[in-house]
Amino acid sequence: MDALGIYCLTFNCARNLVDVDHFAQHFFDALPASGAGSSAPDMIFLSLQEIAPIAYSFLGGAYLQPYFDAFRRAVSKAAARRWDHHYENFLSDSTGMTGLMLFARSDTLEHIAWKDTAHVGLGVSEMGNKGAVGARLGYVVEGNPSKTVDLTFVAAHLAAMEDSFEQRNMDWKSIVERLVFTHCPGVQPESEVSEHTGLLNDAASAHSDHSRRDLFAPNAYLFVAGDLNYRTSNTGPSPEEIVHFPQRSAGLDDPSHYTHLLKNDQLMREMRSGRSFHGLTEAPIDFPPTYKYSDAARETARQGLDTDQEWKWSSHRWPSWCDRILYLDTPSWVGEGGKVQIFAYDALPLFAQSDHRPVALVASVPLRPSGENHTGPDLRAVAPFSIDPNWQARRDMARRKEIVVGAAAYLGLTWEGNRLLFVLVGGIFGAWFLLRSMEV
């Protein structure tokens, strides 16, 4: 194998459990029907936003397991429908309401030598109602643990609303400054050791480039996926502008064809101007906006009706490509021969659980170990922003706030929390009544 096939998918879950069977049925829809990129990918990267209600998301741990488990089942069923391959979820992590899952084919898993995670909150008081979670790993090539193809995956959810594009740019800056990796390859935490990580202890001789902790480590490929929330207008739509929303039946020259709306895309504008997602690339968009579909559209999806009818948009938001997948085109340390190859970039159908459509990218990464054939200046030696020296303290403080908010939301907004609160209040009242009776 001279390349690593990667299937990236981003989905805003709208705080709902995914419909496992329906999601599995369409999970690999973006794969080409035949030819390059149509085979079973070696790795799957899921970026999940609003993965669960805020109480479960902020408390994390066992509260999130049902939501992660639903995607594990969906991936397993989707793979079984197409191939005789099993995918193992070797990493699941979250920052508040944003989740990241990585799967590897069973014959690929043994090549993963090390992994690391990083977190940053971008919401209120830097909590995780918006945020990013990152994973970095080393994939062993040539059977030598010191020679790895290194990959960084980032799942992100940025600020909402049409007029908040500058805040979204600031969110990207915060990701670069505070999404910091700390793991040193070759020194695997005991909690991560498993039957699949036999190569880990042999990797201590990994080259010094691995010590780079920021997002733009010069030896790593980078994929960023999520609800980046960039819109197609700086203001919300007026009643008169709704008639200009994209129509499925519109011809290419019709002003209602979605490509005309793409000209106003904020993300493309901000990237061209060098204000956001510096150095990253996006494959050409050849699919309609992924947000915001109306309740009527979701009901159509729920009933499994014909989706060839006109698109049904929510009237108070401009249809936009909020859900995106970006990547570093050619890491400088491998030259042109290390270019990421893109086979497909497409949106999946609308699912009833969300007003977003999932988006998937089919790509491959050349299996050329970092450090090989490095010529010329390292264009990625300097990230667009420096690491915040207080990143750890800021994240620790935000995490403590998440626990408090999560506990309050659990007690006040969930049925099991309400029941617990009732028992606690009843117990306190009963104890008070007992003490009073003893005083008489």
Residue pairs with C-beta under 8 A, 6 or more apart in sequence:
1 42
1 367
2 366
2 367
3 341
3 364
3 365
3 366
3 367
4 42
4 43
4 108
4 139
4 149
4 151
4 364
4 365
4 366
4 367
5 37
5 39
5 40
5 41
5 42
5 43
5 362
5 363
5 364
6 41
6 42
6 43
6 44
6 45
6 151
6 223
6 361
6 362
6 363
6 364
6 365
7 28
7 30
7 31
7 41
7 43
7 44
7 45
7 360
7 361
7 362
8 44
8 45
8 47
8 153
8 223
8 225
8 325
8 360
8 361
8 363
9 27
9 30
9 44
9 45
9 46
9 47
9 225
9 348
9 358
9 359
9 360
9 361
10 46
10 47
10 48
10 49
10 155
10 225
10 226
10 227
10 323
10 324
10 325
10 358
10 359
10 360
11 18
11 46
11 47
11 48
11 49
11 323
11 354
11 356
11 358
11 359
12 48
12 49
12 50
12 157
12 227
12 291
12 322
12 323
12 354
12 355
12 356
13 48
13 49
13 50
13 51
13 52
13 67
13 353
13 354
14 50
14 353
14 354
14 355
14 356
15 50
15 51
15 52
15 53
15 54
15 97
16 353
16 354
17 66
17 67
17 70
17 353
18 67
18 70
18 71
18 74
18 351
18 353
19 351
19 352
19 353
20 70
20 73
20 74
20 77
21 77
22 351
22 352
23 71
23 74
23 78
23 351
24 73
24 74
24 75
24 76
24 77
24 78
24 81
25 78
25 81
26 348
26 349
27 74
27 75
27 78
27 348
28 78
28 82
29 346
29 348
29 349
29 360
30 344
30 345
30 346
30 348
30 360
30 361
30 362
31 37
31 38
31 41
31 344
31 362
32 38
32 343
32 344
32 362
36 341
36 343
37 343
37 344
37 362
37 364
38 343
40 79
40 82
40 83
40 85
40 105
41 105
41 362
42 104
42 105
42 108
43 102
43 103
43 104
43 105
43 108
44 75
44 87
44 101
44 102
44 103
44 104
45 100
45 101
45 102
45 153
45 223
45 225
46 71
46 75
46 99
46 100
46 101
46 102
46 103
46 155
47 98
47 99
47 100
47 153
47 154
47 155
47 156
47 225
47 226
47 325
48 71
48 98
48 99
48 100
48 101
48 155
49 97
49 98
49 99
49 155
49 157
49 226
49 227
50 97
50 157
50 227
51 57
51 64
51 67
51 68
51 94
51 97
51 98
51 99
52 63
52 64
52 67
52 97
53 409
53 413
53 414
54 96
54 97
54 129
54 405
54 406
54 409
54 413
55 63
55 406
55 407
55 409
55 410
55 413
55 414
55 417
56 63
56 64
56 67
56 406
56 410
56 414
57 63
57 64
57 94
57 96
57 97
57 128
57 406
58 96
58 97
58 127
58 128
58 402
58 403
58 405
58 406
58 409
59 403
59 406
59 407
59 410
60 94
60 406
63 410
64 94
64 99
67 99
68 89
68 92
68 99
68 101
71 101
72 89
72 101
75 87
75 89
75 103
76 86
76 87
79 85
79 86
79 87
85 105
85 106
86 105
86 106
87 103
87 104
87 105
87 106
88 103
88 104
88 106
88 109
88 196
89 101
89 102
89 103
90 102
90 103
90 104
90 109
90 112
90 115
90 196
91 100
91 101
91 102
91 115
91 117
91 135
91 137
92 99
92 100
92 101
92 102
93 99
93 100
93 117
93 119
93 133
93 135
94 100
94 128
94 133
95 119
95 120
95 121
95 128
95 131
95 132
95 133
96 121
96 123
96 127
96 128
96 129
96 130
96 131
96 402
97 128
97 129
97 130
97 131
97 157
98 128
98 130
98 131
98 132
98 133
98 155
98 156
98 157
98 226
99 133
99 155
100 117
100 133
100 134
100 135
100 153
100 154
100 155
102 135
102 137
102 153
104 112
109 196
110 196
110 198
110 199
111 139
111 140
111 141
111 199
112 137
112 138
112 139
112 140
112 196
112 197
113 137
113 138
113 139
113 140
113 145
113 148
113 185
113 197
113 199
113 200
113 203
114 137
114 138
114 148
114 183
114 185
114 186
114 188
114 197
114 200
114 203
115 135
115 136
115 137
115 138
115 183
115 192
116 135
116 136
116 137
116 181
116 182
116 183
117 133
117 134
117 135
117 136
117 181
118 133
118 134
118 135
118 136
118 179
118 180
118 181
118 182
119 128
119 131
119 132
119 133
119 134
119 179
119 395
120 126
120 131
120 132
120 174
120 175
120 178
120 179
120 391
120 395
121 127
121 128
121 129
121 130
121 131
121 395
121 398
121 399
121 402
122 128
122 130
122 131
122 132
122 157
122 158
122 159
122 171
122 174
122 175
123 129
123 130
123 131
125 398
125 401
126 394
126 395
126 397
126 398
127 398
127 401
127 402
127 405
128 398
128 402
130 157
130 158
130 159
130 160
130 171
131 156
131 157
132 154
132 155
132 156
132 157
132 175
132 179
132 226
133 154
133 155
134 152
134 153
134 154
134 155
134 179
134 181
134 215
135 152
135 153
135 154
136 150
136 151
136 152
136 153
136 181
136 183
136 217
136 220
137 150
137 151
138 148
138 149
138 150
138 185
138 203
138 206
138 210
139 148
139 149
139 150
139 151
139 367
140 147
140 148
140 199
141 147
141 148
141 149
141 367
141 368
141 369
142 369
144 369
145 186
145 199
145 200
145 202
145 203
145 205
145 206
146 203
146 205
146 206
146 207
147 369
147 370
147 371
147 372
148 185
148 203
148 206
148 369
148 370
149 221
149 365
149 366
149 367
149 368
149 369
149 370
150 210
150 217
150 219
150 220
150 221
150 370
151 220
151 221
151 222
151 223
151 365
152 181
152 215
152 217
152 220
152 221
152 222
152 223
153 223
153 225
154 175
154 179
154 215
154 222
154 223
154 224
154 225
154 226
155 225
155 226
156 171
156 175
156 224
156 225
156 226
156 227
156 228
157 226
157 227
157 229
158 167
158 168
158 171
158 172
158 226
158 227
158 228
158 229
158 230
159 167
159 168
159 171
159 229
160 229
161 229
161 231
162 231
162 233
162 234
162 235
162 236
162 317
162 318
163 234
163 235
164 229
165 230
165 231
165 234
165 266
165 270
168 228
168 229
168 230
168 266
168 270
168 276
169 270
169 275
169 276
172 276
172 277
173 384
173 385
175 215
176 214
176 215
176 216
176 383
176 384
176 385
177 385
177 386
177 387
177 388
177 391
178 387
178 388
178 391
178 394
178 395
179 215
180 213
180 214
180 387
180 391
180 392
181 213
181 214
181 217
182 213
183 189
184 210
184 211
185 203
185 206
185 210
186 200
186 201
186 202
186 203
186 204
186 205
186 206
187 204
188 197
188 200
188 201
193 200
207 219
207 370
207 371
209 217
209 218
209 219
209 333
209 370
209 371
210 217
210 219
212 218
212 219
213 387
214 383
214 387
215 222
215 383
216 222
216 279
216 380
216 382
216 383
216 384
217 380
218 331
218 332
218 333
218 378
218 380
218 381
219 331
219 333
219 370
219 371
220 331
220 370
221 327
221 328
221 331
221 340
221 365
222 280
222 327
222 328
223 325
223 326
223 327
223 361
223 363
224 277
224 280
224 325
224 326
224 327
225 324
225 325
225 326
225 359
225 361
226 323
226 324
227 291
227 322
227 323
227 356
228 267
228 322
228 323
228 324
229 322
230 265
230 266
230 267
230 270
230 320
230 321
230 322
230 324
231 266
231 317
231 318
231 320
231 322
232 261
232 262
232 264
232 265
232 266
232 289
232 318
232 319
232 320
232 321
233 264
233 318
234 266
236 316
236 317
236 318
237 245
237 315
237 316
237 317
237 318
239 315
242 313
242 315
244 255
244 256
244 261
245 256
245 311
245 313
245 318
245 319
246 256
246 257
246 258
246 261
246 288
246 289
246 311
246 313
246 319
247 254
247 256
247 257
247 310
247 311
248 288
248 308
248 309
248 310
248 311
249 310
250 256
250 257
250 258
251 257
252 259
258 288
258 289
258 319
261 289
261 318
261 319
262 268
262 285
262 321
265 320
265 321
267 276
267 277
267 282
267 321
267 324
268 282
270 276
270 277
271 277
271 280
271 282
277 326
278 384
279 328
279 380
279 384
280 326
280 327
280 328
280 329
281 326
281 327
281 328
281 329
282 324
282 325
282 326
282 327
282 345
283 325
283 342
283 345
283 361
284 345
285 321
285 345
286 345
286 346
287 345
287 346
287 347
287 359
288 311
288 319
288 347
289 319
289 320
289 321
290 320
290 321
290 322
290 323
290 347
290 356
290 357
290 358
290 359
291 317
291 319
291 320
291 321
291 322
291 323
291 355
291 356
291 357
292 313
292 314
292 317
292 319
292 320
292 322
292 355
292 356
293 311
293 312
293 313
293 314
293 350
293 355
293 356
293 357
294 312
294 313
294 314
294 315
294 355
295 314
296 312
297 311
297 312
297 313
297 350
297 355
298 350
298 352
298 353
298 354
298 355
299 352
300 307
300 309
300 312
301 307
301 349
301 350
301 351
301 352
302 352
307 349
307 350
311 319
313 319
314 355
322 356
323 347
323 356
323 357
323 358
323 359
324 359
325 345
325 359
325 360
325 361
327 340
327 361
327 363
328 340
328 380
329 339
329 340
330 336
330 338
330 339
330 340
331 338
331 380
332 376
332 377
332 378
332 379
332 380
333 370
333 371
333 374
333 378
333 380
334 366
334 368
334 370
334 372
334 373
334 374
335 373
335 374
335 375
335 376
337 366
337 368
337 373
338 366
338 368
339 366
340 363
340 364
340 365
341 363
341 364
342 361
342 362
342 363
343 362
343 363
343 364
344 360
344 361
344 362
345 359
345 360
345 361
345 362
346 359
346 360
347 357
347 358
347 359
347 360
348 357
348 358
348 359
348 360
349 357
350 357
351 357
351 358
388 394
409 417
410 416
410 417
411 417
411 418
411 420
411 421
412 418
412 421
